[in-house]
């Protein structure tokens, strides 16, 4: 006889509230609004990397804080992003994080993780539609700059 554990995955809602943000993501500015209104990324003292999951009609199905780092870095692995995306049956995702320095210009590490997430998403069939970096009164969108 072999002992086998039967397991079940479940998404647990941490909190729900009404926010003045679009229900559907149509442009990078929509992602920026979610970053500021829901996650307050413009007020964080350390880097926070977050995930917005979307259905086939680009409606928001979830917002997740994935990692919280130091004043200039946050560690992320594609596994942590796509684990959450798959749990809510996401069709596509947007990644967002802040730069506490106020300068939204992407770092080499930002570029590297964006490429890795694109590759992983292509493999899993979950499209990375944008990576938005929040700075002081400004943002950088990989989609707007033709990188995604």
Steps between C-alpha positions, in 0.01 A plus 500: 500500500614851417395807694383770255381844603200643319551876461288794385602851392284790602511878451408692815381859467695718741273801471260660261417865451379738233762704320475773240685302233391362163345151496679429174867566422528681168825693541804537729333788681232255625775287655655811657162589656476153655858532631419829672137454608507136612863437597619856577828427325576869473523518882706190577846541656625173352461333163177305466434273205136430423291308252171583331322198353259536211239288324457462124318836481776676698281537808690499828460168683755558776769725643787340691800634687763247398811627676625783716868585494742771602533862389643398164414137428235235527557132433256326269490166327265416213365210706359743759329708232347217299394298804261784585395552139408134457305489827259764367499355147655815350517541126755781526691694763659837565795544734555821691748625752624824645837670516523677837773722353226663293669428164290248304780420253538119484814336632689213334332266750155638404575430133627151579196396706264646239657279231486194728133565580418540130669168423330319787163650409538391138574148617197494732259682270467800734596821320701771675322811371715758680752573773441840658750671731365770729713803587430846642207638297609292200520144377678284243306252289681228309202483264501875428872482424453208258695254714197275556 
